[in-house]
Amino acid sequence: MNIDGNDLIAIYLLLQENDEKLDNLQQSIKYRAEKEIFRYLSIEQMESIGELYAKKVDVLGKKL
């Protein structure tokens, strides 16, 4: 399965919003998504990732 950057960010944000409800597998998925996103974004971009996503900014700009 191919997933583009905005899809990954959408999944990450959903998992992040529900962090306290996540089981171990979901926590692992969130961690892996975060790790992949951090490969491409600066700390400043990560801090505003929700705003960038809401504005539909393709911050990764690629298929993963």
PyMOL Python script that loads the backbone (N, CA, C, O; Angstrom):
from pymol import cmd

cmd.read_pdbstr("""\
ATOM      1  N   MET A   1       0.851  -1.172   0.000  1.00  0.00           N
ATOM      2  CA  MET A   1       0.000   0.000   0.000  1.00  0.00           C
ATOM      3  C   MET A   1       0.897   1.235   0.000  1.00  0.00           C
ATOM      4  O   MET A   1       1.871   1.312   0.749  1.00  0.00           O
ATOM      5  N   ASN A   2       0.560   2.177  -0.834  1.00  0.00           N
ATOM      6  CA  ASN A   2       1.234   3.473  -0.844  1.00  0.00           C
ATOM      7  C   ASN A   2       0.378   4.475  -0.094  1.00  0.00           C
ATOM      8  O   ASN A   2      -0.851   4.454  -0.162  1.00  0.00           O
ATOM      9  N   ILE A   3       1.052   5.338   0.610  1.00  0.00           N
ATOM     10  CA  ILE A   3       0.350   6.370   1.367  1.00  0.00           C
ATOM     11  C   ILE A   3       1.080   7.686   1.121  1.00  0.00           C
ATOM     12  O   ILE A   3       2.310   7.741   1.158  1.00  0.00           O
ATOM     13  N   ASP A   4       0.316   8.736   0.873  1.00  0.00           N
ATOM     14  CA  ASP A   4       1.006  10.006   0.648  1.00  0.00           C
ATOM     15  C   ASP A   4       1.194  10.727   1.978  1.00  0.00           C
ATOM     16  O   ASP A   4       0.640  10.336   3.006  1.00  0.00           O
ATOM     17  N   GLY A   5       1.983  11.778   1.928  1.00  0.00           N
ATOM     18  CA  GLY A   5       2.355  12.491   3.139  1.00  0.00           C
ATOM     19  C   GLY A   5       1.187  13.033   3.932  1.00  0.00           C
ATOM     20  O   GLY A   5       1.171  12.940   5.160  1.00  0.00           O
ATOM     21  N   ASN A   6       0.205  13.602   3.242  1.00  0.00           N
ATOM     22  CA  ASN A   6      -0.942  14.160   3.961  1.00  0.00           C
ATOM     23  C   ASN A   6      -1.792  13.068   4.598  1.00  0.00           C
ATOM     24  O   ASN A   6      -2.389  13.285   5.652  1.00  0.00           O
ATOM     25  N   ASP A   7      -1.854  11.889   3.964  1.00  0.00           N
ATOM     26  CA  ASP A   7      -2.567  10.768   4.580  1.00  0.00           C
ATOM     27  C   ASP A   7      -1.881  10.353   5.879  1.00  0.00           C
ATOM     28  O   ASP A   7      -2.537  10.120   6.894  1.00  0.00           O
ATOM     29  N   LEU A   8      -0.560  10.266   5.832  1.00  0.00           N
ATOM     30  CA  LEU A   8       0.198   9.895   7.024  1.00  0.00           C
ATOM     31  C   LEU A   8      -0.004  10.925   8.130  1.00  0.00           C
ATOM     32  O   LEU A   8      -0.173  10.563   9.295  1.00  0.00           O
ATOM     33  N   ILE A   9       0.014  12.184   7.774  1.00  0.00           N
ATOM     34  CA  ILE A   9      -0.190  13.237   8.767  1.00  0.00           C
ATOM     35  C   ILE A   9      -1.605  13.158   9.345  1.00  0.00           C
ATOM     36  O   ILE A   9      -1.792  13.344  10.547  1.00  0.00           O
ATOM     37  N   ALA A  10      -2.585  12.887   8.512  1.00  0.00           N
ATOM     38  CA  ALA A  10      -3.969  12.752   8.994  1.00  0.00           C
ATOM     39  C   ALA A  10      -4.079  11.620  10.014  1.00  0.00           C
ATOM     40  O   ALA A  10      -4.722  11.770  11.053  1.00  0.00           O
ATOM     41  N   ILE A  11      -3.454  10.499   9.712  1.00  0.00           N
ATOM     42  CA  ILE A  11      -3.481   9.359  10.637  1.00  0.00           C
ATOM     43  C   ILE A  11      -2.760   9.723  11.934  1.00  0.00           C
ATOM     44  O   ILE A  11      -3.247   9.443  13.030  1.00  0.00           O
ATOM     45  N   TYR A  12      -1.604  10.346  11.795  1.00  0.00           N
ATOM     46  CA  TYR A  12      -0.829  10.740  12.969  1.00  0.00           C
ATOM     47  C   TYR A  12      -1.629  11.691  13.868  1.00  0.00           C
ATOM     48  O   TYR A  12      -1.675  11.506  15.084  1.00  0.00           O
ATOM     49  N   LEU A  13      -2.249  12.697  13.274  1.00  0.00           N
ATOM     50  CA  LEU A  13      -3.021  13.663  14.068  1.00  0.00           C
ATOM     51  C   LEU A  13      -4.201  13.001  14.772  1.00  0.00           C
ATOM     52  O   LEU A  13      -4.506  13.330  15.918  1.00  0.00           O
ATOM     53  N   LEU A  14      -4.857  12.081  14.097  1.00  0.00           N
ATOM     54  CA  LEU A  14      -5.969  11.355  14.717  1.00  0.00           C
ATOM     55  C   LEU A  14      -5.477  10.543  15.909  1.00  0.00           C
ATOM     56  O   LEU A  14      -6.092  10.560  16.975  1.00  0.00           O
ATOM     57  N   LEU A  15      -4.381   9.843  15.727  1.00  0.00           N
ATOM     58  CA  LEU A  15      -3.825   9.054  16.823  1.00  0.00           C
ATOM     59  C   LEU A  15      -3.362   9.955  17.961  1.00  0.00           C
ATOM     60  O   LEU A  15      -3.560   9.629  19.132  1.00  0.00           O
ATOM     61  N   GLN A  16      -2.753  11.078  17.627  1.00  0.00           N
ATOM     62  CA  GLN A  16      -2.264  12.009  18.643  1.00  0.00           C
ATOM     63  C   GLN A  16      -3.417  12.582  19.477  1.00  0.00           C
ATOM     64  O   GLN A  16      -3.297  12.728  20.694  1.00  0.00           O
ATOM     65  N   GLU A  17      -4.524  12.903  18.819  1.00  0.00           N
ATOM     66  CA  GLU A  17      -5.692  13.450  19.529  1.00  0.00           C
ATOM     67  C   GLU A  17      -6.264  12.453  20.525  1.00  0.00           C
ATOM     68  O   GLU A  17      -6.817  12.842  21.554  1.00  0.00           O
ATOM     69  N   ASN A  18      -6.129  11.178  20.221  1.00  0.00           N
ATOM     70  CA  ASN A  18      -6.723  10.128  21.050  1.00  0.00           C
ATOM     71  C   ASN A  18      -5.673   9.331  21.796  1.00  0.00           C
ATOM     72  O   ASN A  18      -5.888   8.161  22.115  1.00  0.00           O
ATOM     73  N   ASP A  19      -4.548   9.949  22.073  1.00  0.00           N
ATOM     74  CA  ASP A  19      -3.395   9.263  22.648  1.00  0.00           C
ATOM     75  C   ASP A  19      -3.733   8.445  23.892  1.00  0.00           C
ATOM     76  O   ASP A  19      -3.267   7.315  24.040  1.00  0.00           O
ATOM     77  N   GLU A  20      -4.530   9.006  24.774  1.00  0.00           N
ATOM     78  CA  GLU A  20      -4.832   8.311  26.035  1.00  0.00           C
ATOM     79  C   GLU A  20      -5.689   7.062  25.840  1.00  0.00           C
ATOM     80  O   GLU A  20      -5.771   6.233  26.747  1.00  0.00           O
ATOM     81  N   LYS A  21      -6.320   6.909  24.694  1.00  0.00           N
ATOM     82  CA  LYS A  21      -7.179   5.760  24.421  1.00  0.00           C
ATOM     83  C   LYS A  21      -6.485   4.661  23.607  1.00  0.00           C
ATOM     84  O   LYS A  21      -7.064   3.599  23.379  1.00  0.00           O
ATOM     85  N   LEU A  22      -5.253   4.914  23.173  1.00  0.00           N
ATOM     86  CA  LEU A  22      -4.589   3.991  22.260  1.00  0.00           C
ATOM     87  C   LEU A  22      -4.072   2.750  22.975  1.00  0.00           C
ATOM     88  O   LEU A  22      -3.548   2.823  24.086  1.00  0.00           O
ATOM     89  N   ASP A  23      -4.232   1.606  22.310  1.00  0.00           N
ATOM     90  CA  ASP A  23      -3.621   0.387  22.828  1.00  0.00           C
ATOM     91  C   ASP A  23      -2.168   0.324  22.356  1.00  0.00           C
ATOM     92  O   ASP A  23      -1.698   1.239  21.681  1.00  0.00           O
ATOM     93  N   ASN A  24      -1.468  -0.729  22.701  1.00  0.00           N
ATOM     94  CA  ASN A  24      -0.040  -0.818  22.378  1.00  0.00           C
ATOM     95  C   ASN A  24       0.226  -0.795  20.878  1.00  0.00           C
ATOM     96  O   ASN A  24       1.173  -0.144  20.437  1.00  0.00           O
ATOM     97  N   LEU A  25      -0.578  -1.480  20.092  1.00  0.00           N
ATOM     98  CA  LEU A  25      -0.380  -1.500  18.648  1.00  0.00           C
ATOM     99  C   LEU A  25      -0.605  -0.116  18.054  1.00  0.00           C
ATOM    100  O   LEU A  25       0.167   0.326  17.203  1.00  0.00           O
ATOM    101  N   GLN A  26      -1.643   0.564  18.490  1.00  0.00           N
ATOM    102  CA  GLN A  26      -1.922   1.911  18.004  1.00  0.00           C
ATOM    103  C   GLN A  26      -0.820   2.885  18.424  1.00  0.00           C
ATOM    104  O   GLN A  26      -0.457   3.773  17.652  1.00  0.00           O
ATOM    105  N   GLN A  27      -0.287   2.731  19.636  1.00  0.00           N
ATOM    106  CA  GLN A  27       0.833   3.569  20.082  1.00  0.00           C
ATOM    107  C   GLN A  27       2.048   3.334  19.192  1.00  0.00           C
ATOM    108  O   GLN A  27       2.765   4.274  18.850  1.00  0.00           O
ATOM    109  N   SER A  28       2.273   2.089  18.822  1.00  0.00           N
ATOM    110  CA  SER A  28       3.396   1.755  17.942  1.00  0.00           C
ATOM    111  C   SER A  28       3.229   2.389  16.566  1.00  0.00           C
ATOM    112  O   SER A  28       4.191   2.908  15.998  1.00  0.00           O
ATOM    113  N   ILE A  29       2.023   2.350  16.034  1.00  0.00           N
ATOM    114  CA  ILE A  29       1.743   2.965  14.735  1.00  0.00           C
ATOM    115  C   ILE A  29       1.964   4.471  14.813  1.00  0.00           C
ATOM    116  O   ILE A  29       2.556   5.065  13.912  1.00  0.00           O
ATOM    117  N   LYS A  30       1.491   5.077  15.879  1.00  0.00           N
ATOM    118  CA  LYS A  30       1.680   6.525  16.066  1.00  0.00           C
ATOM    119  C   LYS A  30       3.166   6.863  16.133  1.00  0.00           C
ATOM    120  O   LYS A  30       3.615   7.826  15.512  1.00  0.00           O
ATOM    121  N   TYR A  31       3.922   6.079  16.879  1.00  0.00           N
ATOM    122  CA  TYR A  31       5.356   6.311  17.002  1.00  0.00           C
ATOM    123  C   TYR A  31       6.049   6.193  15.646  1.00  0.00           C
ATOM    124  O   TYR A  31       6.890   7.025  15.305  1.00  0.00           O
ATOM    125  N   ARG A  32       5.702   5.167  14.872  1.00  0.00           N
ATOM    126  CA  ARG A  32       6.326   4.978  13.558  1.00  0.00           C
ATOM    127  C   ARG A  32       5.949   6.104  12.600  1.00  0.00           C
ATOM    128  O   ARG A  32       6.782   6.559  11.816  1.00  0.00           O
ATOM    129  N   ALA A  33       4.703   6.553  12.661  1.00  0.00           N
ATOM    130  CA  ALA A  33       4.267   7.673  11.812  1.00  0.00           C
ATOM    131  C   ALA A  33       5.031   8.934  12.186  1.00  0.00           C
ATOM    132  O   ALA A  33       5.515   9.657  11.316  1.00  0.00           O
ATOM    133  N   GLU A  34       5.135   9.190  13.475  1.00  0.00           N
ATOM    134  CA  GLU A  34       5.855  10.372  13.953  1.00  0.00           C
ATOM    135  C   GLU A  34       7.323  10.321  13.517  1.00  0.00           C
ATOM    136  O   GLU A  34       7.878  11.326  13.075  1.00  0.00           O
ATOM    137  N   LYS A  35       7.931   9.171  13.641  1.00  0.00           N
ATOM    138  CA  LYS A  35       9.327   8.992  13.244  1.00  0.00           C
ATOM    139  C   LYS A  35       9.521   9.277  11.750  1.00  0.00           C
ATOM    140  O   LYS A  35      10.493   9.923  11.356  1.00  0.00           O
ATOM    141  N   GLU A  36       8.598   8.795  10.934  1.00  0.00           N
ATOM    142  CA  GLU A  36       8.674   9.034   9.491  1.00  0.00           C
ATOM    143  C   GLU A  36       8.473  10.508   9.163  1.00  0.00           C
ATOM    144  O   GLU A  36       9.194  11.062   8.333  1.00  0.00           O
ATOM    145  N   ILE A  37       7.510  11.139   9.801  1.00  0.00           N
ATOM    146  CA  ILE A  37       7.240  12.559   9.562  1.00  0.00           C
ATOM    147  C   ILE A  37       8.442  13.407   9.975  1.00  0.00           C
ATOM    148  O   ILE A  37       8.798  14.363   9.285  1.00  0.00           O
ATOM    149  N   PHE A  38       9.070  13.056  11.107  1.00  0.00           N
ATOM    150  CA  PHE A  38      10.232  13.805  11.581  1.00  0.00           C
ATOM    151  C   PHE A  38      11.408  13.725  10.608  1.00  0.00           C
ATOM    152  O   PHE A  38      12.289  14.585  10.637  1.00  0.00           O
ATOM    153  N   ARG A  39      11.433  12.725   9.762  1.00  0.00           N
ATOM    154  CA  ARG A  39      12.508  12.631   8.770  1.00  0.00           C
ATOM    155  C   ARG A  39      12.447  13.786   7.773  1.00  0.00           C
ATOM    156  O   ARG A  39      13.458  14.135   7.164  1.00  0.00           O
ATOM    157  N   TYR A  40      11.271  14.376   7.606  1.00  0.00           N
ATOM    158  CA  TYR A  40      11.059  15.390   6.578  1.00  0.00           C
ATOM    159  C   TYR A  40      10.790  16.790   7.117  1.00  0.00           C
ATOM    160  O   TYR A  40      10.989  17.772   6.402  1.00  0.00           O
ATOM    161  N   LEU A  41      10.345  16.895   8.357  1.00  0.00           N
ATOM    162  CA  LEU A  41       9.934  18.194   8.887  1.00  0.00           C
ATOM    163  C   LEU A  41      10.867  18.690   9.972  1.00  0.00           C
ATOM    164  O   LEU A  41      11.496  17.908  10.683  1.00  0.00           O
ATOM    165  N   SER A  42      10.943  19.992  10.083  1.00  0.00           N
ATOM    166  CA  SER A  42      11.703  20.603  11.168  1.00  0.00           C
ATOM    167  C   SER A  42      10.867  20.560  12.453  1.00  0.00           C
ATOM    168  O   SER A  42       9.678  20.244  12.432  1.00  0.00           O
ATOM    169  N   ILE A  43      11.511  20.881  13.548  1.00  0.00           N
ATOM    170  CA  ILE A  43      10.800  20.929  14.828  1.00  0.00           C
ATOM    171  C   ILE A  43       9.685  21.970  14.761  1.00  0.00           C
ATOM    172  O   ILE A  43       8.583  21.738  15.258  1.00  0.00           O
ATOM    173  N   GLU A  44       9.970  23.106  14.153  1.00  0.00           N
ATOM    174  CA  GLU A  44       8.964  24.167  14.032  1.00  0.00           C
ATOM    175  C   GLU A  44       7.754  23.692  13.231  1.00  0.00           C
ATOM    176  O   GLU A  44       6.613  23.983  13.588  1.00  0.00           O
ATOM    177  N   GLN A  45       8.010  22.961  12.149  1.00  0.00           N
ATOM    178  CA  GLN A  45       6.906  22.437  11.347  1.00  0.00           C
ATOM    179  C   GLN A  45       6.108  21.405  12.146  1.00  0.00           C
ATOM    180  O   GLN A  45       4.880  21.370  12.064  1.00  0.00           O
ATOM    181  N   MET A  46       6.799  20.571  12.913  1.00  0.00           N
ATOM    182  CA  MET A  46       6.098  19.568  13.721  1.00  0.00           C
ATOM    183  C   MET A  46       5.216  20.239  14.770  1.00  0.00           C
ATOM    184  O   MET A  46       4.127  19.753  15.074  1.00  0.00           O
ATOM    185  N   GLU A  47       5.681  21.341  15.313  1.00  0.00           N
ATOM    186  CA  GLU A  47       4.897  22.049  16.329  1.00  0.00           C
ATOM    187  C   GLU A  47       3.622  22.642  15.738  1.00  0.00           C
ATOM    188  O   GLU A  47       2.644  22.844  16.458  1.00  0.00           O
ATOM    189  N   SER A  48       3.621  22.922  14.449  1.00  0.00           N
ATOM    190  CA  SER A  48       2.432  23.497  13.818  1.00  0.00           C
ATOM    191  C   SER A  48       1.808  22.540  12.794  1.00  0.00           C
ATOM    192  O   SER A  48       1.116  22.975  11.874  1.00  0.00           O
ATOM    193  N   ILE A  49       2.054  21.260  12.959  1.00  0.00           N
ATOM    194  CA  ILE A  49       1.594  20.287  11.969  1.00  0.00           C
ATOM    195  C   ILE A  49       0.067  20.294  11.818  1.00  0.00           C
ATOM    196  O   ILE A  49      -0.448  20.114  10.715  1.00  0.00           O
ATOM    197  N   GLY A  50      -0.640  20.498  12.904  1.00  0.00           N
ATOM    198  CA  GLY A  50      -2.100  20.557  12.832  1.00  0.00           C
ATOM    199  C   GLY A  50      -2.590  21.726  11.998  1.00  0.00           C
ATOM    200  O   GLY A  50      -3.528  21.590  11.212  1.00  0.00           O
ATOM    201  N   GLU A  51      -1.953  22.874  12.171  1.00  0.00           N
ATOM    202  CA  GLU A  51      -2.314  24.058  11.392  1.00  0.00           C
ATOM    203  C   GLU A  51      -1.982  23.870   9.913  1.00  0.00           C
ATOM    204  O   GLU A  51      -2.771  24.236   9.042  1.00  0.00           O
ATOM    205  N   LEU A  52      -0.817  23.302   9.638  1.00  0.00           N
ATOM    206  CA  LEU A  52      -0.425  23.052   8.249  1.00  0.00           C
ATOM    207  C   LEU A  52      -1.394  22.087   7.585  1.00  0.00           C
ATOM    208  O   LEU A  52      -1.781  22.278   6.432  1.00  0.00           O
ATOM    209  N   TYR A  53      -1.781  21.053   8.315  1.00  0.00           N
ATOM    210  CA  TYR A  53      -2.731  20.077   7.779  1.00  0.00           C
ATOM    211  C   TYR A  53      -4.085  20.738   7.509  1.00  0.00           C
ATOM    212  O   TYR A  53      -4.706  20.497   6.474  1.00  0.00           O
ATOM    213  N   ALA A  54      -4.534  21.568   8.441  1.00  0.00           N
ATOM    214  CA  ALA A  54      -5.826  22.251   8.274  1.00  0.00           C
ATOM    215  C   ALA A  54      -5.825  23.165   7.050  1.00  0.00           C
ATOM    216  O   ALA A  54      -6.856  23.342   6.401  1.00  0.00           O
ATOM    217  N   LYS A  55      -4.675  23.739   6.740  1.00  0.00           N
ATOM    218  CA  LYS A  55      -4.544  24.609   5.575  1.00  0.00           C
ATOM    219  C   LYS A  55      -4.270  23.809   4.295  1.00  0.00           C
ATOM    220  O   LYS A  55      -4.098  24.379   3.217  1.00  0.00           O
ATOM    221  N   LYS A  56      -4.234  22.476   4.435  1.00  0.00           N
ATOM    222  CA  LYS A  56      -3.976  21.570   3.312  1.00  0.00           C
ATOM    223  C   LYS A  56      -2.614  21.803   2.666  1.00  0.00           C
ATOM    224  O   LYS A  56      -2.455  21.639   1.456  1.00  0.00           O
ATOM    225  N   VAL A  57      -1.644  22.181   3.473  1.00  0.00           N
ATOM    226  CA  VAL A  57      -0.281  22.334   3.004  1.00  0.00           C
ATOM    227  C   VAL A  57       0.335  20.944   2.892  1.00  0.00           C
ATOM    228  O   VAL A  57       0.368  20.195   3.868  1.00  0.00           O
ATOM    229  N   ASP A  58       0.818  20.605   1.715  1.00  0.00           N
ATOM    230  CA  ASP A  58       1.447  19.298   1.505  1.00  0.00           C
ATOM    231  C   ASP A  58       2.891  19.389   1.973  1.00  0.00           C
ATOM    232  O   ASP A  58       3.800  19.593   1.168  1.00  0.00           O
ATOM    233  N   VAL A  59       3.100  19.237   3.273  1.00  0.00           N
ATOM    234  CA  VAL A  59       4.423  19.463   3.839  1.00  0.00           C
ATOM    235  C   VAL A  59       5.421  18.381   3.472  1.00  0.00           C
ATOM    236  O   VAL A  59       6.624  18.641   3.451  1.00  0.00           O
ATOM    237  N   LEU A  60       4.959  17.187   3.186  1.00  0.00           N
ATOM    238  CA  LEU A  60       5.879  16.126   2.786  1.00  0.00           C
ATOM    239  C   LEU A  60       6.022  16.082   1.271  1.00  0.00           C
ATOM    240  O   LEU A  60       7.094  15.764   0.755  1.00  0.00           O
ATOM    241  N   GLY A  61       4.958  16.397   0.565  1.00  0.00           N
ATOM    242  CA  GLY A  61       5.002  16.516  -0.872  1.00  0.00           C
ATOM    243  C   GLY A  61       5.434  15.275  -1.633  1.00  0.00           C
ATOM    244  O   GLY A  61       6.007  15.376  -2.718  1.00  0.00           O
ATOM    245  N   LYS A  62       5.163  14.114  -1.074  1.00  0.00           N
ATOM    246  CA  LYS A  62       5.610  12.911  -1.762  1.00  0.00           C
ATOM    247  C   LYS A  62       4.843  11.695  -1.292  1.00  0.00           C
ATOM    248  O   LYS A  62       4.195  11.715  -0.246  1.00  0.00           O
ATOM    249  N   LYS A  63       4.924  10.651  -2.069  1.00  0.00           N
ATOM    250  CA  LYS A  63       4.376   9.366  -1.660  1.00  0.00           C
ATOM    251  C   LYS A  63       5.388   8.680  -0.776  1.00  0.00           C
ATOM    252  O   LYS A  63       6.591   8.767  -1.019  1.00  0.00           O
ATOM    253  N   LEU A  64       4.914   8.005   0.240  1.00  0.00           N
ATOM    254  CA  LEU A  64       5.808   7.297   1.150  1.00  0.00           C
ATOM    255  C   LEU A  64       5.678   5.805   0.953  1.00  0.00           C
ATOM    256  O   LEU A  64       6.354   5.031   1.631  1.00  0.00           O
TER     257      LEU A  64
END
""", "prot")
cmd.dss("prot")
cmd.show_as("cartoon", "prot")
cmd.util.cbc("prot")
cmd.orient("prot")
